[in-house]
């Protein structure tokens, strides 16, 4: 899940940095052409419909808009979200970005954690650290000095990779300029399409069916411990089960309402979950522009990050309750049975996360449904009302 929420992680990092900088003064703010801009020390915050950053940024850059173009160097980190984001200049530190269409054409001094419908690392771009990317179409034409982790639909590598490549995609293609110093490991239903000029120093390995093998070699059984480990990880799943146990023990009536809401209004729950997931980071960024809004944004960022696992577990509880009401009505209200049902759902979701394409969709839908069902509880009126 963490790979799908790099923008959320960036918001949390931004909130902490703002809290440490509260003693500094905002040196200037302007609102023109529908844009909101502010400076806090060397950091720059900007939000609006169409953004263009033309002046160098001495600190970090935080931008949210329908279209964002960064044409000036940024000495610190870049946190950007929007429909279309283009980074055309160098970034001194790391990049955290999420957009429908995302392009990086400059140098990134550290790591890049990005997500988007389409992502392209331009031919002249260079990431000095590691790259983590999730997207429908991913094109890596530049250089990555570290490792690459990619998840999504189609991955094209036609540049230089200094470390290993770990790809969970439906289609992997290596162009004639592909130079991978490490190993290419991929999880997908299709074989890697490799140009004769492409080079992979560490070899190509697939574990599409739970069996890993080097290209051209006979498959060998995986290590038992590796074969039993789900994609999300047993420690994470066990932690979620414990969280479900606490929630069901502390709030049994509330989660009975959550389960019924998700069962009766699944479409509205998914819609509200999507709105919450997309709009909350933008709202937090706008709050951070003003001094008064900084404490609220700090609290909101902490609550937002904490709410994500709660929403995921809420969906599991709701599905477990639905199963009990369908097949075991007599025990549907008992804590132990509700917990057992929720635990089974969480384990099934963890296993589903290993399935290409379907796994990411199921996990995302579970998160959105939980967020929406929780949000709908805020609209409930008291009996007196």
ABEGO torsion letter per residue (X at the ends): XAAAAAAAAAAAAAAAAAAAAAABBBABBBBBGGBBBBBBEABBBBBEABBBBABBBABBBBBBBABBBBABBBABBBBBBEABBBBABBBABBBBBBBABBBBABBBABBBBBBBABBBBBAABBBABBBBBBBABBBBABBBABBBBBBEABBBBABBBABBBBBBBABBBBBAABBBABBBBBBBABBBBBBAABBBAAEBBBAAAGBBBBBGBBBBBBBAAAAABBAAEAAAAAAAAAAAAAAAAABAAAAAAAAAAAAABAAAAAAAAAAAAAAAAAAAAAAAABAAAAAAAAAAAAAAAAAAAAAAAAAAAAAAAAAAAAABAAAAABAAAAAAAAAAAAAAAAAAAABBGAAAAAAAAAAAAAAAAAAAAAABBBAAX
